[in-house]
Amino acid sequence: MKFITSVLFSVLILSGVVFAQKKSTTPIITPNKKLVIQSVDNHSAKLIEISDKIWAAEETAFNEVQSSKLLADYAEANGFKVERGVAEMPTAFVATYGSGSPVIGILGEFDALPGLSQNKVPTKSPLHEGKPGHGCGHNLFGTASLGAAISIKEMIEQGKIKGTIKFYGTPAEEKFFGKLWMVRAGLFNGVDAVMDWHPGAETKAAVQTGLALVDFIVEFNGQAAHASADPWNGRSASDALELYTSGINYLREHIKPSVRIHYHIQDGGQVVNVVPDYSRLWVRVRDTKREGMQEVYERVKKMAEGAAILANVDYKITLVSGVYEVLVNRTGGDFVTKNLGLLGPMSYTNDEVDFAKKIQESTGKPQVGLHTVVEPLEATDPNAGGGSTDVGDVSWVAPTIRLSVATAPIGTPWHSWAVVACGGMSIGHKGMLHASKTLSMTMIDLFEDPKKLEAVKAEFKQRKGDAVYKGLLPEGPPPLDRK
């Protein structure tokens, strides 16, 4: 009997140890993380109001006067010191609170895309025909990031954490890449880490590189003439343009699958009975690495000269800007993934699910609804492709931790009316607040634990190696007047 009692006692003791071990390793939301979550909830009504006003403003690159002011004013009202018009861009600003180390930055975008205006309905229905719309969700982007910055500011103010928080209001991401001029102005110097997020169709840490990119304008100048009476006296700039675009299209067969080339004809001539003496197109080259992009860029520039020779016209190439691929930080991505797990997946009402499925029906996608799982940290695929962003340039000058949060249904075509529709209603609002909380919680990790921040910085140094960042920008100020 004594033996049995002893065994039972031992089992109970061991069970208690195991239970204690399990309890000690179970992830919990720490007091400070609870406070930043509560802060986002406290500001949620105002954040939704700001987001909806930016959504309604429909302002494109370098024209985001109302949008920038809404965010900067709210930062100022919450105790931030705001420097407006930075890096020679009237709609760019930096809002700062606190002092000393660590210095954590957070990015916020707010520009819309041309021609995507849309009502808050699940079928294509422009709010203002032909006008812009937030087809990339940037009305949610900048607002969520500011909400996260405010939550950290409140923690510093209360003495819960120490350091500096910087919110970067970054204009013109969709067209001219405003962050490049902010980097060139040294606005990220001395920043220990930068937080970034983007609206998407899935919720997960963002650990893919995207594509490096270069934008340039090609212009051809010839000699006008009557298209019927004396065309032999003309030298057609339109002919040069067509020869050039034909060359680009033939080149596609002989470049790597990772390369993308796009062009937009901005001026191909004005009337049918005049041999055009002027033509212009915007050209964009991308690849998974800047080196590969640069190689194709040099070749496509030479092709412009060839087209000019063939058409007997003059030509001019003008660099607009270019961006790096993103320098991934998986250490930071792991922190993001863990915080997403602590928050748990988003849930949706029946009306929101119905809205999502109607969006999918309208865009020819399977009617599977919305993303409602917490994804594990995925592998980084160097050939994943995708889009491009000026966050890439920031990631080469400061460790950058990235996040994607669902603000539209699974399979939704991006840069489309469908994203605009969701960004102006509760589906977008839920994603925005979820992003704000995740960003806040991850910043708490960096402020509270120097070892975590050092690990993020160590990976940045290892991945960057000996590379020297050199922005792909023309001399002079940003192209504020370029259309």
Buried (B, 14 or more C-beta within 10 A) or exposed (E): EEEEEEEEEEEEEEEEEEEEEEEEEEEEBBEBBEBBBEBBBBBBEBBBEBBBBBBBBBBBBBBBEBBBBBBBEBBBEBEBEBBBEBBBBBBBBBBBBBEEBBBBBBBBBBBBBBBBBBBBBBBBBBBEEEBBBBBBBBBBBBBBBBBBBBBBBBBBEEEBBBBBBBBBBBBBBBBBBBBBBBBBBEBBEEBBBBBBBBBBBBBBBBBBBBBBBBBBBBBBBBBBBEBEEEEEEBBBBBBBBBBBBEBBEEBEEEBEEBBBBEBEBBBBBEEEEBBBBBBBBBBBBBBBBBEBBBBBBEBBBEBBEBBBEEBEBEBEEEBBBBBBBBBBBBBBBBBBBBBBEBBEBBEBEEEBBBBBBBBBEBBEBEBEBBBBEBBEBBEEEEEBBBBBBBBBBBBBBBBBBBBBBBBBBBBBBBBBBBBBBBBBBBBBBBBBBBBBBBBBBBBBBBBBEEEBBBBBBEBBEEBBEEEEEEBBBEEEEBBBEEE
